[in-house]
Amino acid sequence: MTRRQPAPADQDDANRRLGQHLLAVVREQDARIPAGRRAPRTVAEMRARLAAVALDDPEQDACGLCGYWTCRCGKQSVAVLSGAGAVA
């Protein structure tokens, strides 16, 4: 197994300065993005977004009876038959 030699102090300082520079550039560019087009970056922002687009629409969720996205239990055919047999 090979051991890495410790980096010289000047290399550590250069890496630290590069990291600070890149972080400053990212924050500056993020600040330029309009609020409506900014993607969520924090866990709280992502959770809030997921709560806003929760799957309340039954068409966007799996069948509650059989668990498949395309229902295999006949629930759809019953709904179609009851709708087609209704008298207007």
C-alpha positions as CSV (number, residue, x, y, z in Angstrom):
1,M,0.0,0.0,0.0
2,T,1.4,3.4,-0.9
3,R,1.3,6.3,1.5
4,R,0.7,9.8,0.2
5,Q,3.2,12.4,1.2
6,P,1.8,15.3,3.1
7,A,1.2,18.3,0.8
8,P,3.5,21.2,1.4
9,A,2.1,24.2,3.2
10,D,2.1,26.4,0.1
11,Q,0.1,23.8,-1.8
12,D,-2.5,23.6,1.0
13,D,-2.8,27.4,0.9
14,A,-3.2,27.4,-2.9
15,N,-5.9,24.8,-2.6
16,R,-7.7,26.8,0.1
17,R,-7.5,30.0,-2.0
18,L,-8.8,28.1,-5.1
19,G,-11.7,26.7,-3.1
20,Q,-12.6,30.2,-1.8
21,H,-12.4,31.7,-5.3
22,L,-14.6,29.0,-6.8
23,L,-17.2,29.4,-4.0
24,A,-17.2,33.2,-4.5
25,V,-17.8,32.7,-8.3
26,V,-20.6,30.2,-7.7
27,R,-22.3,32.5,-5.2
28,E,-22.0,35.5,-7.6
29,Q,-23.5,33.6,-10.5
30,D,-26.3,32.2,-8.3
31,A,-27.1,35.7,-7.3
32,R,-27.6,36.7,-10.9
33,I,-30.2,34.1,-11.6
34,P,-33.8,35.5,-11.4
35,A,-35.8,34.1,-8.4
36,G,-38.3,32.4,-10.7
37,R,-35.7,30.5,-12.5
38,R,-33.5,29.5,-9.6
39,A,-33.4,25.8,-8.8
40,P,-33.7,24.8,-5.1
41,R,-30.3,24.2,-3.5
42,T,-31.1,23.5,0.1
43,V,-32.9,20.6,1.6
44,A,-35.6,22.9,3.0
45,E,-36.2,24.4,-0.5
46,M,-36.4,21.0,-2.1
47,R,-38.8,19.7,0.5
48,A,-41.0,22.8,0.1
49,R,-41.0,22.2,-3.7
50,L,-41.9,18.6,-3.3
51,A,-44.8,19.4,-1.0
52,A,-46.1,21.9,-3.5
53,V,-46.2,19.3,-6.3
54,A,-47.5,16.4,-4.2
55,L,-49.2,13.7,-6.2
56,D,-52.8,14.5,-5.4
57,D,-54.0,13.8,-8.9
58,P,-55.1,10.1,-9.1
59,E,-53.9,9.9,-12.7
60,Q,-50.4,10.7,-11.5
61,D,-50.2,7.8,-9.0
62,A,-50.3,4.0,-9.1
63,C,-53.6,2.2,-8.6
64,G,-54.5,1.9,-4.9
65,L,-55.8,-1.7,-5.4
66,C,-53.2,-3.4,-7.6
67,G,-50.3,-1.0,-7.2
68,Y,-49.5,-0.8,-10.9
69,W,-49.2,2.5,-12.8
70,T,-51.4,1.0,-15.5
71,C,-54.2,-0.6,-13.5
72,R,-54.5,-4.4,-13.9
73,C,-57.3,-5.0,-11.4
74,G,-60.3,-3.9,-13.6
75,K,-60.9,-0.6,-11.7
76,Q,-60.6,1.4,-15.0
77,S,-63.0,-0.9,-16.9
78,V,-65.6,-0.6,-14.2
79,A,-65.3,3.2,-14.3
80,V,-65.6,3.2,-18.1
81,L,-68.7,0.9,-18.1
82,S,-70.5,2.9,-15.5
83,G,-69.8,6.1,-17.4
84,A,-70.9,4.7,-20.7
85,G,-74.1,3.1,-19.4
86,A,-75.3,6.4,-17.8
87,V,-78.5,7.9,-19.4
88,A,-78.3,11.6,-20.2
